[in-house]
Amino acid sequence: MSRFKLSDLPSLEKSPTSPIALRNKIGEMLVNSTRAVAKTEVINPETGEYRVVLQGILDQEEDRFEDR
């Protein structure tokens, strides 16, 4: 899995995208986070619509050395 960086965050909002591509991007983000939590904001049982908010801290330790 590649390293997810702050500069990769806008790529999460590109659409249309497949659920598999989004899963891979979010998976990379979570694996490269030092802290992550999820909150379910909306669930509509009639339509199946949902909204989940992720909040976390990306591990940027390795990035500091790449800038040198």
Phi and psi in radians as a Rosetta constraint file:
Dihedral C 1 N 2 CA 2 C 2 CIRCULARHARMONIC -1.376 0.35
Dihedral N 2 CA 2 C 2 N 3 CIRCULARHARMONIC 2.830 0.35
Dihedral C 2 N 3 CA 3 C 3 CIRCULARHARMONIC -1.345 0.35
Dihedral N 3 CA 3 C 3 N 4 CIRCULARHARMONIC 2.226 0.35
Dihedral C 3 N 4 CA 4 C 4 CIRCULARHARMONIC -1.585 0.35
Dihedral N 4 CA 4 C 4 N 5 CIRCULARHARMONIC 2.281 0.35
Dihedral C 4 N 5 CA 5 C 5 CIRCULARHARMONIC -2.090 0.35
Dihedral N 5 CA 5 C 5 N 6 CIRCULARHARMONIC 2.883 0.35
Dihedral C 5 N 6 CA 6 C 6 CIRCULARHARMONIC -0.973 0.35
Dihedral N 6 CA 6 C 6 N 7 CIRCULARHARMONIC -0.644 0.35
Dihedral C 6 N 7 CA 7 C 7 CIRCULARHARMONIC -1.170 0.35
Dihedral N 7 CA 7 C 7 N 8 CIRCULARHARMONIC -0.245 0.35
Dihedral C 7 N 8 CA 8 C 8 CIRCULARHARMONIC -1.496 0.35
Dihedral N 8 CA 8 C 8 N 9 CIRCULARHARMONIC -0.216 0.35
Dihedral C 8 N 9 CA 9 C 9 CIRCULARHARMONIC -0.989 0.35
Dihedral N 9 CA 9 C 9 N 10 CIRCULARHARMONIC -0.753 0.35
Dihedral C 9 N 10 CA 10 C 10 CIRCULARHARMONIC -1.036 0.35
Dihedral N 10 CA 10 C 10 N 11 CIRCULARHARMONIC -0.435 0.35
Dihedral C 10 N 11 CA 11 C 11 CIRCULARHARMONIC -1.156 0.35
Dihedral N 11 CA 11 C 11 N 12 CIRCULARHARMONIC -0.348 0.35
Dihedral C 11 N 12 CA 12 C 12 CIRCULARHARMONIC -1.191 0.35
Dihedral N 12 CA 12 C 12 N 13 CIRCULARHARMONIC -0.446 0.35
Dihedral C 12 N 13 CA 13 C 13 CIRCULARHARMONIC -1.653 0.35
Dihedral N 13 CA 13 C 13 N 14 CIRCULARHARMONIC -0.041 0.35
Dihedral C 13 N 14 CA 14 C 14 CIRCULARHARMONIC -1.210 0.35
Dihedral N 14 CA 14 C 14 N 15 CIRCULARHARMONIC 2.324 0.35
Dihedral C 14 N 15 CA 15 C 15 CIRCULARHARMONIC -2.462 0.35
Dihedral N 15 CA 15 C 15 N 16 CIRCULARHARMONIC 2.727 0.35
Dihedral C 15 N 16 CA 16 C 16 CIRCULARHARMONIC -1.360 0.35
Dihedral N 16 CA 16 C 16 N 17 CIRCULARHARMONIC 2.639 0.35
Dihedral C 16 N 17 CA 17 C 17 CIRCULARHARMONIC -2.472 0.35
Dihedral N 17 CA 17 C 17 N 18 CIRCULARHARMONIC 2.682 0.35
Dihedral C 17 N 18 CA 18 C 18 CIRCULARHARMONIC -1.412 0.35
Dihedral N 18 CA 18 C 18 N 19 CIRCULARHARMONIC 2.687 0.35
Dihedral C 18 N 19 CA 19 C 19 CIRCULARHARMONIC -1.006 0.35
Dihedral N 19 CA 19 C 19 N 20 CIRCULARHARMONIC -0.578 0.35
Dihedral C 19 N 20 CA 20 C 20 CIRCULARHARMONIC -1.182 0.35
Dihedral N 20 CA 20 C 20 N 21 CIRCULARHARMONIC -0.753 0.35
Dihedral C 20 N 21 CA 21 C 21 CIRCULARHARMONIC -1.128 0.35
Dihedral N 21 CA 21 C 21 N 22 CIRCULARHARMONIC -0.726 0.35
Dihedral C 21 N 22 CA 22 C 22 CIRCULARHARMONIC -1.144 0.35
Dihedral N 22 CA 22 C 22 N 23 CIRCULARHARMONIC -0.726 0.35
Dihedral C 22 N 23 CA 23 C 23 CIRCULARHARMONIC -1.015 0.35
Dihedral N 23 CA 23 C 23 N 24 CIRCULARHARMONIC -0.747 0.35
Dihedral C 23 N 24 CA 24 C 24 CIRCULARHARMONIC -1.129 0.35
Dihedral N 24 CA 24 C 24 N 25 CIRCULARHARMONIC -0.757 0.35
Dihedral C 24 N 25 CA 25 C 25 CIRCULARHARMONIC -1.138 0.35
Dihedral N 25 CA 25 C 25 N 26 CIRCULARHARMONIC -0.783 0.35
Dihedral C 25 N 26 CA 26 C 26 CIRCULARHARMONIC -1.172 0.35
Dihedral N 26 CA 26 C 26 N 27 CIRCULARHARMONIC -0.658 0.35
Dihedral C 26 N 27 CA 27 C 27 CIRCULARHARMONIC -1.049 0.35
Dihedral N 27 CA 27 C 27 N 28 CIRCULARHARMONIC -0.766 0.35
Dihedral C 27 N 28 CA 28 C 28 CIRCULARHARMONIC -1.069 0.35
Dihedral N 28 CA 28 C 28 N 29 CIRCULARHARMONIC -0.739 0.35
Dihedral C 28 N 29 CA 29 C 29 CIRCULARHARMONIC -1.090 0.35
Dihedral N 29 CA 29 C 29 N 30 CIRCULARHARMONIC -0.801 0.35
Dihedral C 29 N 30 CA 30 C 30 CIRCULARHARMONIC -1.163 0.35
Dihedral N 30 CA 30 C 30 N 31 CIRCULARHARMONIC -0.723 0.35
Dihedral C 30 N 31 CA 31 C 31 CIRCULARHARMONIC -1.107 0.35
Dihedral N 31 CA 31 C 31 N 32 CIRCULARHARMONIC -0.559 0.35
Dihedral C 31 N 32 CA 32 C 32 CIRCULARHARMONIC -1.666 0.35
Dihedral N 32 CA 32 C 32 N 33 CIRCULARHARMONIC 0.335 0.35
Dihedral C 32 N 33 CA 33 C 33 CIRCULARHARMONIC -1.841 0.35
Dihedral N 33 CA 33 C 33 N 34 CIRCULARHARMONIC 2.552 0.35
Dihedral C 33 N 34 CA 34 C 34 CIRCULARHARMONIC -1.580 0.35
Dihedral N 34 CA 34 C 34 N 35 CIRCULARHARMONIC -0.300 0.35
Dihedral C 34 N 35 CA 35 C 35 CIRCULARHARMONIC -2.654 0.35
Dihedral N 35 CA 35 C 35 N 36 CIRCULARHARMONIC 2.416 0.35
Dihedral C 35 N 36 CA 36 C 36 CIRCULARHARMONIC -2.685 0.35
Dihedral N 36 CA 36 C 36 N 37 CIRCULARHARMONIC 2.431 0.35
Dihedral C 36 N 37 CA 37 C 37 CIRCULARHARMONIC -2.391 0.35
Dihedral N 37 CA 37 C 37 N 38 CIRCULARHARMONIC 2.705 0.35
Dihedral C 37 N 38 CA 38 C 38 CIRCULARHARMONIC -2.204 0.35
Dihedral N 38 CA 38 C 38 N 39 CIRCULARHARMONIC 2.494 0.35
Dihedral C 38 N 39 CA 39 C 39 CIRCULARHARMONIC -2.308 0.35
Dihedral N 39 CA 39 C 39 N 40 CIRCULARHARMONIC 2.235 0.35
Dihedral C 39 N 40 CA 40 C 40 CIRCULARHARMONIC -1.480 0.35
Dihedral N 40 CA 40 C 40 N 41 CIRCULARHARMONIC 2.060 0.35
Dihedral C 40 N 41 CA 41 C 41 CIRCULARHARMONIC -1.664 0.35
Dihedral N 41 CA 41 C 41 N 42 CIRCULARHARMONIC -0.652 0.35
Dihedral C 41 N 42 CA 42 C 42 CIRCULARHARMONIC -2.438 0.35
Dihedral N 42 CA 42 C 42 N 43 CIRCULARHARMONIC 2.388 0.35
Dihedral C 42 N 43 CA 43 C 43 CIRCULARHARMONIC -2.405 0.35
Dihedral N 43 CA 43 C 43 N 44 CIRCULARHARMONIC 2.175 0.35
Dihedral C 43 N 44 CA 44 C 44 CIRCULARHARMONIC -2.035 0.35
Dihedral N 44 CA 44 C 44 N 45 CIRCULARHARMONIC 1.761 0.35
Dihedral C 44 N 45 CA 45 C 45 CIRCULARHARMONIC -1.116 0.35
Dihedral N 45 CA 45 C 45 N 46 CIRCULARHARMONIC -0.409 0.35
Dihedral C 45 N 46 CA 46 C 46 CIRCULARHARMONIC -1.294 0.35
Dihedral N 46 CA 46 C 46 N 47 CIRCULARHARMONIC -0.686 0.35
Dihedral C 46 N 47 CA 47 C 47 CIRCULARHARMONIC -1.837 0.35
Dihedral N 47 CA 47 C 47 N 48 CIRCULARHARMONIC -0.291 0.35
Dihedral C 47 N 48 CA 48 C 48 CIRCULARHARMONIC 1.470 0.35
Dihedral N 48 CA 48 C 48 N 49 CIRCULARHARMONIC 0.045 0.35
Dihedral C 48 N 49 CA 49 C 49 CIRCULARHARMONIC -1.247 0.35
Dihedral N 49 CA 49 C 49 N 50 CIRCULARHARMONIC 2.505 0.35
Dihedral C 49 N 50 CA 50 C 50 CIRCULARHARMONIC -2.534 0.35
Dihedral N 50 CA 50 C 50 N 51 CIRCULARHARMONIC 2.803 0.35
Dihedral C 50 N 51 CA 51 C 51 CIRCULARHARMONIC -2.422 0.35
Dihedral N 51 CA 51 C 51 N 52 CIRCULARHARMONIC 2.146 0.35
Dihedral C 51 N 52 CA 52 C 52 CIRCULARHARMONIC -2.109 0.35
Dihedral N 52 CA 52 C 52 N 53 CIRCULARHARMONIC 2.318 0.35
Dihedral C 52 N 53 CA 53 C 53 CIRCULARHARMONIC -1.890 0.35
Dihedral N 53 CA 53 C 53 N 54 CIRCULARHARMONIC 2.235 0.35
Dihedral C 53 N 54 CA 54 C 54 CIRCULARHARMONIC -1.797 0.35
Dihedral N 54 CA 54 C 54 N 55 CIRCULARHARMONIC 2.418 0.35
Dihedral C 54 N 55 CA 55 C 55 CIRCULARHARMONIC -2.384 0.35
Dihedral N 55 CA 55 C 55 N 56 CIRCULARHARMONIC 2.367 0.35
Dihedral C 55 N 56 CA 56 C 56 CIRCULARHARMONIC -2.934 0.35
Dihedral N 56 CA 56 C 56 N 57 CIRCULARHARMONIC -3.007 0.35
Dihedral C 56 N 57 CA 57 C 57 CIRCULARHARMONIC -2.241 0.35
Dihedral N 57 CA 57 C 57 N 58 CIRCULARHARMONIC 2.080 0.35
Dihedral C 57 N 58 CA 58 C 58 CIRCULARHARMONIC -1.313 0.35
Dihedral N 58 CA 58 C 58 N 59 CIRCULARHARMONIC 2.410 0.35
Dihedral C 58 N 59 CA 59 C 59 CIRCULARHARMONIC -1.305 0.35
Dihedral N 59 CA 59 C 59 N 60 CIRCULARHARMONIC 1.969 0.35
Dihedral C 59 N 60 CA 60 C 60 CIRCULARHARMONIC -1.898 0.35
Dihedral N 60 CA 60 C 60 N 61 CIRCULARHARMONIC 0.159 0.35
Dihedral C 60 N 61 CA 61 C 61 CIRCULARHARMONIC -0.910 0.35
Dihedral N 61 CA 61 C 61 N 62 CIRCULARHARMONIC -0.852 0.35
Dihedral C 61 N 62 CA 62 C 62 CIRCULARHARMONIC -1.164 0.35
Dihedral N 62 CA 62 C 62 N 63 CIRCULARHARMONIC -0.591 0.35
Dihedral C 62 N 63 CA 63 C 63 CIRCULARHARMONIC -1.102 0.35
Dihedral N 63 CA 63 C 63 N 64 CIRCULARHARMONIC -0.550 0.35
Dihedral C 63 N 64 CA 64 C 64 CIRCULARHARMONIC -1.071 0.35
Dihedral N 64 CA 64 C 64 N 65 CIRCULARHARMONIC -0.617 0.35
Dihedral C 64 N 65 CA 65 C 65 CIRCULARHARMONIC -1.405 0.35
Dihedral N 65 CA 65 C 65 N 66 CIRCULARHARMONIC -0.418 0.35
Dihedral C 65 N 66 CA 66 C 66 CIRCULARHARMONIC -1.261 0.35
Dihedral N 66 CA 66 C 66 N 67 CIRCULARHARMONIC -0.434 0.35
Dihedral C 66 N 67 CA 67 C 67 CIRCULARHARMONIC -1.317 0.35
Dihedral N 67 CA 67 C 67 N 68 CIRCULARHARMONIC -0.289 0.35
